[in-house]
Amino acid sequence: MANDMSGNHINRKRATIWLQWFLAIISKTQK
């Protein structure tokens, strides 16, 4: 259970990084 939660935390952190990267690409495209 703890192992699963720690893996979930890593995936969430990775998703946040991808989201920030994606938003940065969009803002550069709109300028």
KEGUVEX-397953 format. One line per field, with one value per residue: residue number from 0; residue in one letter; x, y, z of N, C-alpha, C in turn. Coordinates in steps of 0.1 Angstrom, whole numbers, plus 5000, padded with zeros to 4 digits. Example, Ala and Ser with C-alpha at 12.3 -4.5 7.8 and 13.67 -1.06 7.14 Angstrom:
2
seq <- 0, 1
type <- A, S
n_u <- 5132, 5128
n_v <- 4943, 4978
n_w <- 5078, 5071
ca_u <- 5123, 5137
ca_v <- 4955, 4989
ca_w <- 5078, 5071
c_u <- 5132, 5129
c_v <- 4967, 5000
c_w <- 5078, 5079
This chain:
31
seq <- 0, 1, 2, 3, 4, 5, 6, 7, 8, 9, 10, 11, 12, 13, 14, 15, 16, 17, 18, 19, 20, 21, 22, 23, 24, 25, 26, 27, 28, 29, 30
type <- M, A, N, D, M, S, G, N, H, I, N, R, K, R, A, T, I, W, L, Q, W, F, L, A, I, I, S, K, T, Q, K
n_u <- 5008, 5018, 5039, 5026, 5014, 5036, 5046, 5025, 5027, 5051, 5043, 5024, 5040, 5055, 5036, 5029, 5052, 5052, 5029, 5035, 5055, 5041, 5023, 5041, 5051, 5027, 5022, 5045, 5039, 5016, 5025
n_v <- 4988, 5013, 5014, 5017, 5041, 5058, 5055, 5066, 5093, 5100, 5098, 5118, 5141, 5140, 5144, 5170, 5184, 5179, 5192, 5219, 5223, 5219, 5241, 5262, 5258, 5264, 5291, 5303, 5298, 5313, 5339
n_w <- 5000, 5009, 4991, 4967, 4970, 4971, 4946, 4932, 4940, 4927, 4900, 4900, 4904, 4882, 4862, 4869, 4861, 4833, 4827, 4833, 4814, 4790, 4792, 4790, 4763, 4749, 4756, 4745, 4718, 4714, 4716
ca_u <- 5000, 5027, 5047, 5017, 5012, 5048, 5046, 5014, 5033, 5060, 5035, 5017, 5050, 5059, 5025, 5030, 5063, 5047, 5019, 5042, 5062, 5030, 5018, 5052, 5050, 5015, 5024, 5054, 5032, 5006, 5032
ca_v <- 5000, 5025, 5014, 5021, 5056, 5065, 5055, 5076, 5106, 5102, 5100, 5131, 5150, 5140, 5151, 5185, 5189, 5179, 5203, 5232, 5223, 5221, 5255, 5270, 5257, 5271, 5306, 5307, 5297, 5324, 5352
ca_w <- 5000, 5010, 4979, 4957, 4972, 4968, 4931, 4928, 4942, 4916, 4888, 4901, 4903, 4868, 4855, 4871, 4853, 4820, 4826, 4832, 4801, 4780, 4792, 4785, 4749, 4745, 4758, 4734, 4705, 4713, 4715
c_u <- 5009, 5035, 5039, 5015, 5024, 5050, 5036, 5020, 5042, 5053, 5029, 5027, 5054, 5048, 5025, 5041, 5059, 5037, 5025, 5049, 5052, 5025, 5028, 5052, 5039, 5017, 5035, 5048, 5023, 5013, 5035
c_v <- 5013, 5026, 5020, 5036, 5064, 5066, 5065, 5090, 5109, 5105, 5114, 5143, 5152, 5147, 5166, 5191, 5189, 5190, 5217, 5234, 5226, 5235, 5264, 5270, 5265, 5286, 5311, 5307, 5309, 5338, 5356
c_w <- 5000, 4997, 4968, 4958, 4968, 4952, 4925, 4929, 4931, 4903, 4888, 4899, 4888, 4859, 4857, 4862, 4838, 4817, 4824, 4819, 4789, 4780, 4787, 4769, 4743, 4745, 4748, 4721, 4703, 4711, 4700
